[in-house]
Amino acid sequence: MHDPAPDTGLGSFATVLAGELAGAWTSTYHPDRGDATAHDALTNDVWDMNDVADTLARHAVDHCAVLTRDDSTRLFIAEGPGPGEGYLIAAMAPADAPAEAFRGVREPDGITVAADPFSAAEDIHYDLLPRYDKALAQVRTNAARLETSSAAEPENVVMTWSGDALVVDKPDRDDVVQALTDHGFALDSERDVLVLPGDDSARQATSVRGAGHRLSELGVGVALRNPAVRPAPSTTPVAPPSPPVTSPGRSR
């Protein structure tokens, strides 16, 4: 069952098209409200950087339609810029994905179709929706990766001063160990630590900078720490010296 639409070319086209597409789709018509920005909330979600986006940037949308599938997939429909130029149809970006998840994902650019909902349904099925499904899968993968990385505790390598040397507990990751040994840290297998000697302070500083840069590329931070201050062992208090004893004087 489709939403009721006024008897307009666009509204009727969208209603028939919804019935021709595979799956359960509903059609919602958004009429002319006499405001050039009335439909900005819809056009801002159009997932296109090609012809549809260019047309929307050049021409105000006074009315449009949105088709929604039961899995929340949305298609935006607007009239072409000139008489008899058919309709513009573009996928709409998922509303629940963070903006960062779209980075590096190619937009599933829209299409222009003739005013025939039957042929338009074929164009959408074989052309637009496959690109949309591919782009959506990439966005979902990126969103999951972002969620996982934000939930994970940040990984750090702690370099602790031991005299003039820097000591690091041997990391579990081989690539982190490699980054440290490549920049002057040596493995002390008896203590299972990596040591960067401090006999040449300038070379040591260069090694720390180089290791820090490489570790950053691996997504690992660096923290420099002084050794924990240990309390001095308890000692028996020393008794203060006794005052001198004066012999009492003799009476005369």
VEXFI-483131 format. One record per residue (C-alpha): residue number from 1; z negated, y negated, x. Coordinates in Angstrom, 1 decimal, decimal comma. Each point is the difference from the previous one (the first is absolute). Layout:
{i: NUM&Z: Z&Y: Y&X: X}
...
***
This chain:
{i: 1&Z: 0,0&Y: 0,0&X: 0,0}
{i: 2&Z: 1,1&Y: -3,3&X: 1,5}
{i: 3&Z: -1,6&Y: -3,4&X: -0,5}
{i: 4&Z: 1,7&Y: -2,1&X: -2,6}
{i: 5&Z: 2,4&Y: -2,5&X: 1,5}
{i: 6&Z: 1,8&Y: -2,9&X: -1,6}
{i: 7&Z: 3,7&Y: 0,4&X: -0,8}
{i: 8&Z: 1,2&Y: -1,4&X: 3,3}
{i: 9&Z: 2,6&Y: 1,5&X: 2,4}
{i: 10&Z: -2,6&Y: 0,5&X: 2,7}
{i: 11&Z: -2,7&Y: 1,3&X: -2,2}
{i: 12&Z: 2,3&Y: 2,5&X: -1,7}
{i: 13&Z: 1,5&Y: 1,1&X: 3,3}
{i: 14&Z: -3,4&Y: 0,6&X: 1,5}
{i: 15&Z: -1,1&Y: 2,0&X: -3,0}
{i: 16&Z: 3,0&Y: 2,3&X: 0,0}
{i: 17&Z: -0,2&Y: 0,4&X: 3,8}
{i: 18&Z: -3,6&Y: 1,1&X: -0,2}
{i: 19&Z: 1,0&Y: 2,8&X: -2,3}
{i: 20&Z: 2,8&Y: 1,1&X: 2,4}
{i: 21&Z: -2,0&Y: 0,3&X: 3,2}
{i: 22&Z: -1,6&Y: 3,3&X: 0,9}
{i: 23&Z: -3,7&Y: 0,1&X: -0,7}
{i: 24&Z: -2,2&Y: -2,0&X: -2,4}
{i: 25&Z: 0,8&Y: -3,7&X: 0,2}
{i: 26&Z: -1,0&Y: -2,9&X: -2,2}
{i: 27&Z: 1,7&Y: -3,4&X: -0,2}
{i: 28&Z: -1,7&Y: -3,4&X: -0,2}
{i: 29&Z: 2,0&Y: -3,1&X: -0,7}
{i: 30&Z: -1,2&Y: -3,3&X: 1,3}
{i: 31&Z: 1,6&Y: -2,8&X: -2,0}
{i: 32&Z: 0,9&Y: -3,6&X: 0,9}
{i: 33&Z: -3,2&Y: -2,1&X: 0,0}
{i: 34&Z: 1,6&Y: -3,3&X: 0,9}
{i: 35&Z: -1,8&Y: 0,0&X: 3,4}
{i: 36&Z: 2,0&Y: 0,5&X: 3,2}
{i: 37&Z: -3,1&Y: 1,8&X: 1,6}
{i: 38&Z: -1,1&Y: 2,1&X: -3,0}
{i: 39&Z: 1,2&Y: 3,2&X: 1,5}
{i: 40&Z: -1,0&Y: -0,6&X: 3,7}
{i: 41&Z: -2,6&Y: 2,7&X: -0,2}
{i: 42&Z: 2,8&Y: 2,5&X: -0,7}
{i: 43&Z: 2,6&Y: -1,3&X: 2,4}
{i: 44&Z: -2,5&Y: -0,2&X: 2,8}
{i: 45&Z: -0,3&Y: 3,8&X: -0,2}
{i: 46&Z: 3,7&Y: 0,6&X: 0,3}
{i: 47&Z: 0,4&Y: 2,3&X: 3,0}
{i: 48&Z: 3,3&Y: -1,3&X: 1,4}
{i: 49&Z: 1,3&Y: -2,0&X: 2,9}
{i: 50&Z: 3,7&Y: 0,1&X: -0,9}
{i: 51&Z: 2,2&Y: -1,2&X: -2,8}
{i: 52&Z: -2,7&Y: 0,1&X: -2,7}
{i: 53&Z: -2,5&Y: -2,0&X: 2,0}
{i: 54&Z: 2,8&Y: -2,5&X: 0,9}
{i: 55&Z: 0,9&Y: -0,4&X: -3,7}
{i: 56&Z: -3,6&Y: -0,4&X: -1,1}
{i: 57&Z: -0,5&Y: -2,7&X: 2,7}
{i: 58&Z: 3,0&Y: -1,9&X: -1,2}
{i: 59&Z: -0,4&Y: 0,3&X: -3,7}
{i: 60&Z: -3,0&Y: -0,3&X: -2,2}
{i: 61&Z: -0,8&Y: 3,0&X: -2,2}
{i: 62&Z: -0,5&Y: -1,1&X: -3,6}
{i: 63&Z: -0,3&Y: 3,5&X: -1,4}
{i: 64&Z: -0,1&Y: 3,6&X: 1,4}
{i: 65&Z: -1,1&Y: 3,5&X: -0,7}
{i: 66&Z: -2,1&Y: 2,6&X: 1,8}
{i: 67&Z: 0,3&Y: 3,7&X: -0,4}
{i: 68&Z: -3,1&Y: 2,0&X: 0,9}
{i: 69&Z: -0,1&Y: 3,8&X: 0,6}
{i: 70&Z: -3,1&Y: 2,0&X: -0,7}
{i: 71&Z: -0,7&Y: 0,2&X: 3,7}
{i: 72&Z: -0,2&Y: -3,8&X: 0,2}
{i: 73&Z: 3,5&Y: -0,4&X: 1,5}
{i: 74&Z: 1,4&Y: -3,4&X: -1,2}
{i: 75&Z: 3,6&Y: -1,3&X: -0,1}
{i: 76&Z: 0,7&Y: -3,7&X: -0,5}
{i: 77&Z: 3,1&Y: -1,0&X: -2,0}
{i: 78&Z: 1,6&Y: -3,4&X: -0,2}
{i: 79&Z: 3,3&Y: -1,4&X: -1,0}
{i: 80&Z: 2,6&Y: -0,7&X: 2,7}
{i: 81&Z: 0,5&Y: -3,6&X: 1,1}
{i: 82&Z: 3,2&Y: -0,5&X: -1,9}
{i: 83&Z: 1,5&Y: 1,0&X: -3,4}
{i: 84&Z: 1,2&Y: 3,6&X: -0,1}
{i: 85&Z: -1,5&Y: 0,9&X: 3,4}
{i: 86&Z: -2,1&Y: 2,8&X: -1,4}
{i: 87&Z: -3,7&Y: 0,5&X: 0,9}
{i: 88&Z: -2,1&Y: -0,1&X: 3,1}
{i: 89&Z: -2,4&Y: 3,0&X: 0,4}
{i: 90&Z: -2,5&Y: 0,3&X: 2,7}
{i: 91&Z: -3,1&Y: 2,1&X: 0,7}
{i: 92&Z: -3,4&Y: -1,7&X: -0,1}
{i: 93&Z: -2,5&Y: 0,4&X: 2,7}
{i: 94&Z: -3,1&Y: 2,2&X: -0,7}
{i: 95&Z: -2,9&Y: -2,3&X: -0,9}
{i: 96&Z: -2,7&Y: 2,2&X: 1,5}
{i: 97&Z: 1,2&Y: 0,0&X: 3,6}
{i: 98&Z: -1,4&Y: -2,4&X: 2,6}
{i: 99&Z: 2,5&Y: -2,5&X: 1,4}
{i: 100&Z: -0,3&Y: 1,5&X: 3,5}
{i: 101&Z: 1,3&Y: 3,3&X: -1,3}
{i: 102&Z: 3,4&Y: -1,6&X: -0,6}
{i: 103&Z: 0,4&Y: -0,9&X: 3,7}
{i: 104&Z: 3,1&Y: 1,6&X: 1,5}
{i: 105&Z: 1,2&Y: 1,5&X: -3,3}
{i: 106&Z: 3,5&Y: -0,7&X: -1,1}
{i: 107&Z: 0,2&Y: -1,4&X: -3,5}
{i: 108&Z: 1,8&Y: 2,1&X: -2,6}
{i: 109&Z: 2,5&Y: -2,7&X: -0,8}
{i: 110&Z: 1,1&Y: -0,3&X: -3,6}
{i: 111&Z: 3,4&Y: 0,4&X: -1,5}
{i: 112&Z: 2,3&Y: -1,9&X: -2,4}
{i: 113&Z: 1,2&Y: 2,1&X: -3,0}
{i: 114&Z: 2,5&Y: -0,6&X: -2,8}
{i: 115&Z: -1,3&Y: -0,6&X: -3,5}
{i: 116&Z: 0,1&Y: 3,7&X: -0,8}
{i: 117&Z: -3,4&Y: 1,7&X: 0,0}
{i: 118&Z: 1,5&Y: 3,5&X: 0,3}
{i: 119&Z: 1,9&Y: -0,7&X: 3,3}
{i: 120&Z: -3,0&Y: -2,1&X: 1,1}
{i: 121&Z: -2,3&Y: 2,9&X: -0,4}
{i: 122&Z: 2,2&Y: 2,1&X: 2,3}
{i: 123&Z: 0,1&Y: -2,8&X: 2,6}
{i: 124&Z: -3,8&Y: -0,3&X: -0,1}
{i: 125&Z: -0,5&Y: 3,8&X: 0,2}
{i: 126&Z: 2,3&Y: 0,6&X: 2,9}
{i: 127&Z: -0,2&Y: -3,3&X: 1,9}
{i: 128&Z: -3,1&Y: -2,1&X: -0,6}
{i: 129&Z: -2,7&Y: 2,5&X: -0,7}
{i: 130&Z: 0,6&Y: 2,2&X: 3,1}
{i: 131&Z: -0,4&Y: -3,1&X: 2,2}
{i: 132&Z: -3,1&Y: -1,0&X: -2,0}
{i: 133&Z: -1,6&Y: 3,5&X: 0,4}
{i: 134&Z: 0,6&Y: -0,1&X: 3,8}
{i: 135&Z: -1,4&Y: -3,5&X: 0,4}
{i: 136&Z: -3,0&Y: 0,8&X: -2,2}
{i: 137&Z: -0,8&Y: 3,2&X: 2,0}
{i: 138&Z: -0,1&Y: -2,1&X: 3,2}
{i: 139&Z: -2,3&Y: -2,6&X: -1,6}
{i: 140&Z: -2,4&Y: 2,7&X: -1,3}
{i: 141&Z: -0,1&Y: 1,6&X: 3,5}
{i: 142&Z: -0,7&Y: -3,4&X: 1,6}
{i: 143&Z: -2,7&Y: -0,8&X: -2,6}
{i: 144&Z: -1,7&Y: 3,4&X: 0,7}
{i: 145&Z: 0,1&Y: -0,7&X: 3,7}
{i: 146&Z: -1,5&Y: -3,4&X: -0,4}
{i: 147&Z: -2,8&Y: 1,4&X: -2,2}
{i: 148&Z: -0,7&Y: 2,7&X: 2,6}
{i: 149&Z: -0,1&Y: -2,4&X: 2,9}
{i: 150&Z: -2,2&Y: -2,5&X: -1,8}
{i: 151&Z: -2,5&Y: 2,7&X: -0,9}
{i: 152&Z: -0,2&Y: 1,5&X: 3,5}
{i: 153&Z: -2,5&Y: -1,3&X: 2,4}
{i: 154&Z: 1,6&Y: -2,0&X: 2,8}
{i: 155&Z: 0,2&Y: 1,9&X: 3,3}
{i: 156&Z: -1,3&Y: -1,6&X: 3,1}
{i: 157&Z: -0,3&Y: 0,9&X: 3,7}
{i: 158&Z: -3,4&Y: -1,1&X: 1,3}
{i: 159&Z: -0,1&Y: -1,0&X: 3,7}
{i: 160&Z: -3,5&Y: -0,2&X: 1,3}
{i: 161&Z: -1,0&Y: -1,6&X: 3,2}
{i: 162&Z: -1,7&Y: 2,2&X: 2,6}
{i: 163&Z: -0,7&Y: -2,2&X: 2,9}
{i: 164&Z: 3,4&Y: -1,4&X: 0,9}
{i: 165&Z: 1,9&Y: 2,9&X: -1,5}
{i: 166&Z: 1,1&Y: 0,4&X: -3,7}
{i: 167&Z: -0,6&Y: 3,4&X: -1,6}
{i: 168&Z: 1,6&Y: 1,4&X: -3,1}
{i: 169&Z: -1,0&Y: 3,2&X: -1,8}
{i: 170&Z: 3,1&Y: 2,2&X: 0,1}
{i: 171&Z: 1,9&Y: -0,6&X: -3,3}
{i: 172&Z: 1,2&Y: 2,9&X: -2,1}
{i: 173&Z: 3,5&Y: -1,4&X: -0,2}
{i: 174&Z: 2,3&Y: 1,0&X: 2,9}
{i: 175&Z: 2,1&Y: -3,2&X: -0,4}
{i: 176&Z: -3,1&Y: -2,1&X: 0,3}
{i: 177&Z: -1,1&Y: 1,9&X: 3,2}
{i: 178&Z: 3,5&Y: -0,5&X: 1,4}
{i: 179&Z: -0,1&Y: -3,7&X: -0,7}
{i: 180&Z: -3,2&Y: -0,4&X: 1,9}
{i: 181&Z: 1,0&Y: 2,2&X: 3,0}
{i: 182&Z: 3,3&Y: -1,8&X: 0,2}
{i: 183&Z: -2,0&Y: -3,2&X: 0,6}
{i: 184&Z: -2,4&Y: 1,2&X: 2,7}
{i: 185&Z: -2,7&Y: 1,9&X: -1,8}
{i: 186&Z: -0,8&Y: 3,3&X: 1,7}
{i: 187&Z: -1,5&Y: 3,1&X: -1,7}
{i: 188&Z: -3,5&Y: 1,0&X: 1,1}
{i: 189&Z: 0,1&Y: 3,6&X: -1,3}
{i: 190&Z: -3,6&Y: 0,7&X: 0,7}
{i: 191&Z: -1,2&Y: -2,8&X: -2,3}
{i: 192&Z: 3,1&Y: 0,2&X: -2,3}
{i: 193&Z: 0,6&Y: -3,7&X: 0,4}
{i: 194&Z: 2,7&Y: -2,3&X: 1,3}
{i: 195&Z: -0,9&Y: -2,5&X: 2,7}
{i: 196&Z: 1,6&Y: -3,2&X: 1,1}
{i: 197&Z: -1,4&Y: -0,9&X: 3,4}
{i: 198&Z: -1,0&Y: -3,7&X: 0,7}
{i: 199&Z: 0,5&Y: -0,2&X: 3,7}
{i: 200&Z: 2,9&Y: -2,4&X: -0,6}
{i: 201&Z: -0,9&Y: -2,3&X: -3,0}
{i: 202&Z: 3,5&Y: -1,5&X: -0,3}
{i: 203&Z: 1,6&Y: 3,4&X: -0,2}
{i: 204&Z: -2,6&Y: 1,2&X: -2,4}
{i: 205&Z: 0,6&Y: -3,0&X: -2,3}
{i: 206&Z: 3,8&Y: 0,7&X: 0,1}
{i: 207&Z: -0,7&Y: 3,6&X: -0,9}
{i: 208&Z: -2,2&Y: -0,9&X: -3,0}
{i: 209&Z: 2,7&Y: -2,4&X: -1,3}
{i: 210&Z: 2,8&Y: 2,5&X: 0,4}
{i: 211&Z: -2,1&Y: 2,8&X: -1,6}
{i: 212&Z: -1,0&Y: -2,2&X: -2,9}
{i: 213&Z: 3,6&Y: -1,0&X: -0,7}
{i: 214&Z: 1,2&Y: 3,7&X: 0,0}
{i: 215&Z: -3,0&Y: 1,0&X: -2,2}
{i: 216&Z: 0,8&Y: -2,7&X: -2,4}
{i: 217&Z: 3,6&Y: 1,4&X: -0,4}
{i: 218&Z: -1,7&Y: 3,3&X: -0,8}
{i: 219&Z: -2,1&Y: -1,7&X: -2,7}
{i: 220&Z: -3,2&Y: 0,3&X: 2,1}
{i: 221&Z: -2,4&Y: -2,9&X: 0,7}
{i: 222&Z: -2,0&Y: -0,6&X: 3,2}
{i: 223&Z: -3,7&Y: -1,0&X: 0,2}
{i: 224&Z: -1,8&Y: -0,9&X: 3,2}
{i: 225&Z: -3,7&Y: 0,7&X: 0,0}
{i: 226&Z: -2,9&Y: -0,3&X: 2,4}
{i: 227&Z: -2,2&Y: 3,1&X: 0,4}
{i: 228&Z: -2,9&Y: 0,3&X: -2,3}
{i: 229&Z: -3,2&Y: -1,5&X: 1,4}
{i: 230&Z: -2,6&Y: 2,7&X: 0,4}
{i: 231&Z: -3,6&Y: -0,8&X: -0,4}
{i: 232&Z: -2,0&Y: 0,3&X: 3,2}
{i: 233&Z: -2,2&Y: 3,1&X: 0,2}
{i: 234&Z: -3,5&Y: -0,5&X: -1,1}
{i: 235&Z: -2,5&Y: -0,6&X: 2,8}
{i: 236&Z: -3,8&Y: 0,0&X: 0,2}
{i: 237&Z: -1,2&Y: -3,6&X: -0,1}
{i: 238&Z: -1,6&Y: -1,2&X: 3,3}
{i: 239&Z: -3,6&Y: -1,0&X: -0,6}
{i: 240&Z: -0,7&Y: -3,6&X: 1,2}
{i: 241&Z: -2,2&Y: -0,2&X: 3,1}
{i: 242&Z: -3,7&Y: -0,1&X: -0,7}
{i: 243&Z: -1,7&Y: -3,4&X: 0,7}
{i: 244&Z: -2,1&Y: -0,1&X: 3,1}
{i: 245&Z: -3,7&Y: 0,9&X: -0,5}
{i: 246&Z: -2,5&Y: -2,5&X: 1,4}
{i: 247&Z: -3,5&Y: 1,3&X: 1,1}
{i: 248&Z: -2,8&Y: -1,9&X: -1,8}
{i: 249&Z: -1,8&Y: -2,5&X: 2,2}
{i: 250&Z: -3,6&Y: 0,5&X: 1,1}
{i: 251&Z: -2,7&Y: -2,2&X: -1,4}
{i: 252&Z: -2,0&Y: -2,0&X: 2,4}
***
